[in-house]
Amino acid sequence: MRRATDAERERLHATFAALCRIESPSGRERACADWVAAQLRQMGLDPEQDDPGPLARSDAGNVLARVPGRGEESILICAHLDTVPLTAPVEPVITDGGWENANDGILGADNKAAVAVALELGRRLSGEREPAEVGVELLFTVSEETGLWGAKEFDVRRLRSPYGYVFDHASPVGEIVIASPTHTRIVAEVHGRAAHAGIRPEKGRSAIAAAARAIAAMRLGRLDAETTANVGTIAGGTATNVIPERCRIEAEARGIEEARVEQVATEMIDHLEEAANASECDLDIDVQRIFTGYRTKSRAPQVVLAERALRACGYEPHHIVSGGGSDANAFEARGLPCTNLANGTEHNHEPGERVSSDALEDMLEVALALLAEYDPSEVPEG
């Protein structure tokens, strides 16, 4: 498999910039999904868009396209179409050798850098006179940022690949995620009693004070090398002269060891219950498993192939444990081995998000190398 040409690298950058300009926050990916499907059709491919239903929480479906190889083997390459919410229009510009948003907001490199790479990989393969030895399944998912909903609802039985890759970790190219956490979300509604804050405060029961008491008792932040806890939002009250009757808290616990996550979540719930009781407030709690963690064996076939591809591109592979989730979590939970590869993006979910031109181009080289280094004898039967 030959390396990317200057023309292909130039087109990769143009594709990336075009994608970034298409607003696609989670739940509103229709324009981006349609644009990607149109690009795939221009390559002569036949993209399929599923209907994942209301659980995917999007106005679009996942987009799947196949580029067959000489044999029956294929590899899945997956990227998600959605971004976190926008705080400013996206106008991608190159500054100091990398792409940034000219406005004070995210760029969308998470995960449109990978979307651009997948599209240019498909363009290369579909334009070759002779098919590659191994085919590719290109999957573009929706609602990843809000809980991997598109990947969760995708029917993995439609795939022919024995394993796959997502390029969805904002760290230097060369890193391979071999463990990702279980993520539990806790939503608590504290119900107190409203009263005039200046005339009858004794009659009131402050839901905010109860919530604050619970939060103050919680262990938050990094609890150990593989476990974290956080209270992300707190909202309640109506006015300064009213004892707040309601308060809503959204929190999370995540970690590599599932039992440890359950322990931490239970502790957080206990603190909420104790604080509510002490404050004579009622409490409603909803606990949801957002995604399940996994550990991948260091000699798993897809990891070995990734190592070989990275070395072919001049990188020394490095195994890491991540505190973040990706579509790989959803596929692993469904029995499809999937490995998350670092994509070289920086400051994802932040106004200073960027990706260097070199990292973007190197991601394409790694994708091409995955096909060049593929060895069907390493894929376990079944």
C-alpha positions in Angstrom: 0.0 0.0 0.0 1.7 3.2 -1.2 1.9 6.2 1.0 -0.5 9.2 0.5 0.4 11.5 -2.3 0.7 15.3 -2.1 -2.7 15.6 -3.8 -4.3 13.2 -1.3 -2.9 15.0 1.6 -4.2 18.3 0.2 -7.6 16.8 -0.3 -7.6 15.4 3.2 -7.2 18.9 4.6 -9.9 20.3 2.4 -12.2 17.5 3.5 -11.5 18.1 7.1 -12.1 21.9 6.8 -15.4 21.2 5.0 -16.5 18.8 7.7 -15.7 21.2 10.5 -17.8 23.9 8.9 -20.9 21.7 9.1 -22.5 22.1 12.5 -23.3 18.7 14.0 -23.7 18.8 17.8 -25.1 15.5 19.2 -28.6 15.0 18.1 -28.4 17.2 15.1 -26.1 15.3 12.7 -28.4 15.2 9.7 -26.5 17.7 7.6 -23.2 16.1 8.3 -24.5 12.5 7.7 -26.0 13.6 4.4 -22.7 15.3 3.3 -20.7 12.2 4.2 -23.1 9.9 2.4 -22.9 12.2 -0.7 -19.1 12.0 -0.6 -19.3 8.2 -0.4 -21.7 8.0 -3.4 -19.3 10.2 -5.4 -16.7 7.5 -4.8 -19.0 4.9 -6.4 -19.8 3.4 -3.0 -23.3 2.5 -1.8 -23.7 4.0 1.7 -26.5 2.7 4.0 -28.0 4.8 6.7 -29.8 2.9 9.4 -32.7 4.0 11.5 -31.5 3.5 15.1 -34.7 4.9 16.5 -35.4 7.3 19.3 -32.8 5.7 21.6 -30.0 7.0 19.5 -31.4 10.5 20.2 -30.4 11.9 16.8 -32.1 13.3 13.7 -29.9 11.0 11.6 -28.8 7.4 11.4 -25.4 5.7 11.4 -23.8 5.6 7.9 -22.1 2.4 6.7 -20.2 1.9 3.5 -18.1 -1.0 2.3 -15.0 -1.1 0.0 -14.4 -4.8 -0.8 -10.9 -6.3 -1.1 -9.6 -9.2 -3.1 -10.7 -11.6 -0.5 -13.6 -11.8 2.0 -11.6 -10.2 4.9 -12.3 -6.6 6.0 -11.4 -4.2 8.7 -13.8 -1.8 10.4 -12.8 1.9 10.6 -15.3 3.9 12.7 -15.6 7.6 13.4 -18.4 9.6 15.0 -20.1 12.5 13.3 -21.2 14.5 16.3 -19.4 17.1 18.3 -20.0 18.6 21.8 -22.2 21.8 21.7 -20.9 24.8 19.9 -20.3 28.1 21.6 -19.2 29.9 18.5 -19.3 29.3 14.7 -16.5 27.1 13.3 -14.2 28.7 10.9 -11.2 26.4 10.5 -7.8 28.1 9.9 -4.3 26.9 10.0 -2.2 28.6 12.7 1.4 27.6 13.6 1.2 24.4 11.6 -2.2 23.2 12.8 -5.9 23.6 12.4 -7.8 25.8 14.9 -11.1 27.6 15.1 -10.7 31.3 14.2 -13.6 31.9 16.7 -13.6 31.3 20.4 -15.0 27.7 20.3 -14.3 24.1 19.6 -12.9 23.1 16.2 -14.7 19.8 15.9 -11.5 17.8 15.3 -13.1 15.4 17.8 -14.0 13.4 15.8 -14.1 15.0 12.3 -10.3 14.5 11.9 -11.1 10.7 11.9 -14.1 11.2 9.7 -11.9 13.0 7.1 -9.3 10.2 7.3 -12.0 7.5 6.8 -13.4 9.4 3.8 -10.0 9.8 2.2 -9.2 6.2 2.9 -12.4 5.2 1.1 -11.6 7.5 -1.8 -8.1 5.9 -2.2 -9.4 2.4 -2.1 -12.4 2.9 -4.3 -10.2 4.6 -6.9 -7.6 1.9 -7.2 -7.5 -0.2 -10.4 -7.0 -3.3 -8.3 -8.7 -3.9 -4.9 -6.6 -4.1 -1.8 -6.0 -7.5 -0.3 -8.3 -6.6 2.6 -11.5 -4.6 2.4 -12.8 -1.9 4.7 -16.1 -1.2 6.3 -16.4 2.5 7.0 -18.9 3.4 9.8 -19.9 6.9 10.8 -21.9 7.0 14.0 -24.2 9.6 15.7 -24.6 10.7 19.3 -21.3 9.4 20.5 -20.6 12.4 22.7 -23.7 12.0 24.8 -23.4 8.3 25.5 -22.3 6.3 22.5 -25.9 6.0 21.5 -25.5 5.5 17.8 -22.9 2.7 18.2 -25.1 1.1 21.0 -28.1 1.0 18.6 -26.1 -0.1 15.6 -26.7 -3.8 14.6 -23.1 -5.2 14.7 -24.4 -8.3 12.9 -24.4 -6.2 9.7 -20.6 -6.0 9.9 -18.3 -8.6 8.2 -15.1 -7.4 9.9 -13.7 -9.6 12.8 -12.5 -6.4 14.5 -12.2 -2.7 14.1 -10.7 0.6 15.0 -11.8 4.1 16.1 -9.4 7.0 15.9 -10.9 8.8 18.9 -8.3 9.6 21.6 -7.0 13.1 21.9 -3.3 12.2 22.6 -0.2 11.8 20.5 -0.3 9.4 17.5 1.3 6.2 18.6 -0.8 5.6 21.6 -3.1 2.5 21.7 -5.9 2.4 24.3 -6.0 -1.1 25.8 -8.3 -0.2 28.7 -11.3 2.1 28.9 -13.6 2.8 31.9 -17.1 1.8 32.9 -19.1 5.0 33.2 -22.1 5.4 35.6 -24.2 8.5 35.7 -26.2 9.7 38.7 -29.0 12.2 38.5 -30.5 13.2 41.8 -33.6 15.4 42.4 -33.8 16.9 45.9 -37.2 18.0 47.0 -37.5 20.4 49.9 -40.1 23.0 50.9 -40.4 26.5 49.7 -40.8 29.4 52.1 -40.1 33.2 52.3 -36.4 33.5 53.0 -36.7 36.6 55.0 -40.0 36.1 56.8 -40.5 32.4 57.3 -37.1 30.7 56.7 -37.8 28.2 59.5 -40.7 26.8 57.5 -38.6 26.0 54.5 -36.4 23.0 53.7 -33.6 24.1 51.4 -33.0 21.5 48.6 -29.8 23.4 47.6 -28.4 23.2 51.1 -29.1 19.5 51.2 -27.4 19.0 47.9 -24.4 21.1 49.0 -24.1 19.0 52.2 -24.1 15.8 50.1 -21.5 17.1 47.6 -19.2 18.3 50.4 -19.1 14.8 51.8 -18.3 13.1 48.5 -14.8 12.1 47.4 -14.4 13.7 44.0 -11.7 14.0 41.4 -9.1 11.3 40.8 -9.7 8.7 43.5 -6.9 6.3 42.3 -5.0 5.6 39.2 -8.0 4.1 37.4 -11.1 5.7 39.1 -12.6 9.2 39.0 -15.8 10.8 40.4 -17.3 14.2 39.5 -20.4 16.4 40.1 -20.8 18.1 36.8 -24.0 20.2 37.2 -26.1 21.6 40.0 -29.3 23.6 39.4 -32.1 24.8 41.5 -34.0 27.6 43.2 -36.1 30.4 41.8 -35.1 33.7 43.6 -32.9 34.9 46.5 -36.0 35.5 48.7 -37.3 31.9 48.3 -36.0 28.9 50.2 -35.2 26.6 47.2 -37.7 23.8 46.9 -35.9 21.8 44.3 -32.3 21.1 43.3 -31.0 18.8 40.6 -27.5 17.3 40.6 -25.8 15.4 37.8 -22.8 13.4 38.7 -20.7 10.5 37.5 -18.3 7.8 38.5 -16.0 6.0 36.1 -13.1 3.5 36.3 -11.5 0.5 34.7 -12.6 -1.9 37.4 -16.4 -2.3 37.3 -16.7 -3.3 40.9 -14.8 -0.2 42.0 -17.1 2.1 40.0 -20.1 0.5 41.6 -18.6 1.1 45.0 -17.9 4.7 44.4 -21.4 5.3 42.9 -22.9 3.7 46.0 -20.9 6.0 48.3 -22.1 9.0 46.3 -25.7 7.8 46.6 -25.3 7.2 50.3 -24.1 10.8 50.9 -27.1 12.1 48.9 -29.5 10.0 51.0 -27.9 11.0 54.3 -27.9 14.7 53.4 -31.6 14.6 52.3 -32.6 12.8 55.5 -30.7 15.2 57.7 -32.3 18.2 55.9 -35.8 16.7 55.9 -35.9 16.6 52.1 -37.2 14.0 49.7 -34.9 12.5 47.2 -35.3 10.9 43.7 -32.3 9.2 42.2 -31.7 7.8 38.7 -28.6 5.7 38.2 -27.7 4.7 34.6 -24.8 2.7 33.1 -23.7 4.9 30.2 -21.1 2.4 28.9 -19.2 -0.6 30.1 -15.4 -0.7 30.3 -13.0 -3.2 28.8 -9.4 -4.4 28.9 -7.8 -5.7 25.8 -5.0 -8.2 25.8 -1.7 -6.7 24.7 -1.3 -9.5 22.1 -4.8 -9.3 20.7 -4.8 -9.5 16.8 -6.0 -5.9 16.3 -3.5 -4.5 18.8 -0.6 -6.4 17.1 -1.7 -5.1 13.7 -1.9 -1.5 15.1 1.6 -1.8 16.5 2.9 -3.0 13.2 1.1 -0.2 11.3 2.4 2.5 13.7 6.0 1.2 13.4 5.7 1.2 9.6 4.8 4.9 9.9 7.8 5.7 12.2 6.0 5.6 15.5 6.9 3.5 18.5 3.6 2.1 19.9 2.7 2.8 23.5 -0.2 1.1 25.4 -2.3 3.4 27.6 -5.2 3.2 29.9 -7.8 5.9 29.2 -10.3 7.6 31.5 -12.6 8.4 28.5 -15.0 6.2 26.5 -15.5 5.8 22.8 -17.6 3.8 20.3 -15.0 1.0 21.0 -16.7 0.6 24.4 -20.1 -0.1 22.7 -18.6 -2.5 20.2 -16.6 -4.4 22.8 -19.8 -4.8 24.9 -21.5 -6.3 21.9 -18.7 -8.8 21.4 -16.9 -7.1 18.5 -13.2 -6.4 19.3 -12.4 -2.7 18.7 -9.3 -0.7 19.5 -9.1 3.0 20.0 -6.1 4.7 18.5 -4.8 8.1 19.4 -5.4 10.7 16.7 -3.0 13.5 17.7 -5.8 16.0 18.4 -5.3 18.4 21.3 -7.6 20.1 23.9 -10.7 18.3 22.7 -14.0 19.8 24.1 -12.2 23.1 24.7 -12.2 26.4 22.8 -8.4 25.9 22.1 -9.0 22.5 20.3 -6.6 21.9 17.5 -4.9 19.3 15.4 -1.6 19.7 13.7 -1.3 19.3 9.9 1.3 16.6 10.5 -1.0 14.6 12.9 -3.9 14.8 10.5 -1.8 13.5 7.6 -0.2 10.8 9.8 -3.6 9.5 10.8 -4.2 8.8 7.1 -0.8 7.1 6.8 -1.6 4.9 9.8 -5.0 3.9 8.3 -3.3 3.0 5.0 -0.7 1.0 7.0 -3.3 -1.0 8.8 -4.4 -2.4 5.4 -0.8 -2.9 4.2 0.2 -4.7 7.4 -2.9 -6.8 7.6 -2.2 -10.6 7.9 -5.3 -12.8 7.7 -3.5 -15.6 9.4 -3.6 -13.6 12.6 -7.4 -13.4 12.8 -8.8 -16.0 15.0 -11.5 -18.2 13.5 -15.1 -17.4 14.5 
